[in-house]
Amino acid sequence: MKKIFISSPYTIGDTGENVRAQIQAANELMDLGFTPFIPLLSHFQHIVFPRPYQDWIENDLEWLEVCDAVLRLPGESKGADLECERAKELGIPVYYSINNLLTM
């Protein structure tokens, strides 16, 4: 199964809604037979064990390297932009909708 890294805003806007958007996308991806990676689930770990922002970015970029593609959800985000730039450097395709991802 193809592993899909979900990239989206977290700190801009409502963090709860941003986490929900990733979980919703992950659920749709699972229904379609993909294996999603949901970086924003770290939100819950961060509540219990806060860590610096850079720790989360570094962790996400490590997971990104083992994924087959990135699904970039809408919204302004320096972190998501960084993830997509890194994916492109690694030759990992970035998709901007689940429908487009189905063509991979």
N, C-alpha and C positions, 0 to 999 in steps of 0.2 A: 504494500500500500504506500502511496505517496505521502510523505511528511510535509505538512504545510505550516509554515511559521506565520502567525497572524500579527500584523504590525498595525498599530493605531495610536491615537492620542491617549494619554493617561492624565497628565497634570493640567492640561488646558480643558476647561469645562468641568462637568460633574464627574468625578472619578468613579463613582458608583455606576453611572450610566456608561462610562467608557469601558469598565470591566464587563458590564452586562453585554455590550455590543460584541466584545470578543467572544464571550461565552456563547452568544447566539450564533455568531458566525461559525464557531467550532462545532456546534450542534448540527448546523446545516452541512458542514463539510463531512462530518461523521456519517450523516444520512446518505451522502453521496459516495461513501467508501474511502474517504481520505483519513489520514491520521493527523489531526491538528495539534500544534504546539501553541499553548495559550500563555504568552508571557505575563499578561496582567493578572494571572492567578497569584503572582507574587504579592499582589495587593494585600492578600490575607496574611501572608507571612510577615509582611512589613508592619502590619498592625500589631502583631505580637512581638516581633523582633525587628525593630526599625534598623535600616542600614542606609548608608549614603547612596544617593542617586547613582553615582558612578559604579557601585557594586552591581546594581541591577542591570545597568547597560552592559557591563562586561559579561555578566551571566547570560543575558539575552544574545549577545553576539556570538558566544560560544555555541549555544544551541542552534543559532541560525546556520552555522557552518555544516550541520548534519541534515538540514532540511532540503527538500527537492524544489521548493518554490516558496514565495512569500505572497500572502494576500494582504494588500495594503488597504485598510479601511479608510473612509474619508475623514478629514479633519486635520487641522494644523498641529504639527508635532515635530519638534527638533529630534527627539529620540527615534520616532518612526522614520523620519527622513534619513537619519544616520543608518538605521537598520537596512533600509532599501538601498542606500548607496553602497553599503558593505556587501549586500547580496549581489548587486551588479558587478562589483569588483571580483567576486568569487564565481561569476558566471551563473548565478542562481536567478531564474526568471522571477520578475515581480509582476503580479496581476492586481488589477484594481477592481475586479468584481468576481464573484463566484462563477458567473456564467462564462467569463473569459478563461478562468482557471480550468474549466471543463475541457478546453481544447488541448490541454497539455498531454 
